[in-house]
Amino acid sequence: MPITLDHQLKEYIPHNTDKFPIAYFHDELVAMPDGAGPLHWHPDFEIATAEHTALDYQVGDRHVILEAGDSIFVNGNILHGIKQLPCDVPDPMPNIVFSGTLVAPETSTLYQKYIRPIAQCDSLPFVVFRQGDRSCEEAHRLIRETYRCLSQQTPCYELVVQRNISQIFEYLFRNLDTFPKLETSRVQLKSQIRLQKMLNYIYEHYAETVTLEQISSAAHISRSEAGRCFQTYMGCSPVDALIQYRLQTAHRLLSEQTLTIQEICFACGFHSVNYFSRQFKRAYGYTPGQNGHLGK
């Protein structure tokens, strides 16, 4: 299932998770251009695993390299994205997105005592479980068993999943004071919020004519400050981020084979088919017409 975002960069989670608040995903990188997913956030926790290849997991302004077998826990409401490092075959990257209410209601003593301290720990944006680290063996087992149960949905799988997530929270809570702390300053938090607002504007208006002034105004900051913000978190300018998102959207539309190349060009905010084709080839190494398109 592909990552789908709303206008606040919040990832849509399937509605059936309201009663059992955990969602299982796999093979998402197959549908992502260059094996890269957009920066986004959600209030739920996330756990993901690199199965066969290395993944670059961006959390805030930090990049965490996951080698095969490594897993990562990402705290809620943290801006994050994923990119597979060069490899011919997309990594399955099994991952789960879940609410702490899977363990207990927010008003309960269990939630307030064991889950809330983790969710509100600003210095714990993520925890990495390294393959081969003996202290992480139990966490790895619980994560793998949770993937298996959610994938196969064997009898009583919900009870097993709930028990596993409870044990993962127990592991996190018991080790909360020993995990490396990554202090996030008020300036960094403000920058993340600003970036969310600007990316929100890009994702909502990419099909229109968009200027640097409009992007920076979405966060009520100057153009130079917008440039610094994008450079810190995305390694590019705001305009480059806009073009990247337009090309990613065009890549997806091309794969659906329901629109002509010209229609896709204009639908993604490009005003020239030739310019669109040049930018697309520069990004993906081939032209839109070589993308398996039907040539309508």
QUIVEN-V375685 format. One line per field, one symbol per residue. burial: I if it has 16 or more other C-alpha atoms within 10 Angstrom, else O. A space follows every 10 residues. Layout:
burial=???
This chain:
burial=OOIOIOOIII IOIOOOOOOO IIIIIIOIII IIIIIIIIII IIIIIIIIII IIIIIIIIII IOOOIIIIII IIIIIIIIII IIIIIOOOOI IIIIIIIIII IIIIOOOOOO IOOIIOOIIO OIOIIIIIII IOOOOIOOII OIIIIIIIII OOOOOOIIOI IIIIIIIIIO OIIOOIOOOO OOOOOOOOOO IIOIIIIIII IIIOOIIOOO OIOOIIIIIO OOIOOIIIII OIIIOOIIIO IIIIIIIIII IOIIOOOOIO IIOIIIIIII OOIOOIIOII IOOOOOOIOO OOIOOO
